Amino acid sequence: MAIIFPDSATLNKALIAVLTAAPSPLKAHEIDKAVIQLLNLTEEVAGAIRDGNRTEIQYRLAWCRTKAKKANLIERLPQGSWLIKK
């Protein structure tokens, strides 16, 4: 049986919610963990490997961050942390 992943709209909404609620900028792995918790993803979904040691969720959230940055919704700081634009 195929694993069903959240769609990009769901991941985008969760990304923005996580960064909005964060009291300080978050690293990518912190965002990934918080989105997984927020969406209550199963271990099967959260741990599914895409390539090498990167999970499918990590890959999809990286694209969400890239698109949100291009849309000027979030900002990447020099030390690799992310925050919501206000």
Secondary structure as GFF3:
##gff-version 3
##sequence-region A 1 86
A	DSSP	alpha_helix	8	21	.	.	.	ID=ss1
A	DSSP	beta_strand	26	27	.	.	.	ID=ss2
A	DSSP	alpha_helix	28	38	.	.	.	ID=ss3
A	DSSP	alpha_helix	43	47	.	.	.	ID=ss4
A	DSSP	beta_strand	49	51	.	.	.	ID=ss5
A	DSSP	beta_strand	54	55	.	.	.	ID=ss6
A	DSSP	alpha_helix	56	70	.	.	.	ID=ss7
A	DSSP	beta_strand	74	76	.	.	.	ID=ss8
A	DSSP	beta_strand	81	84	.	.	.	ID=ss9
###
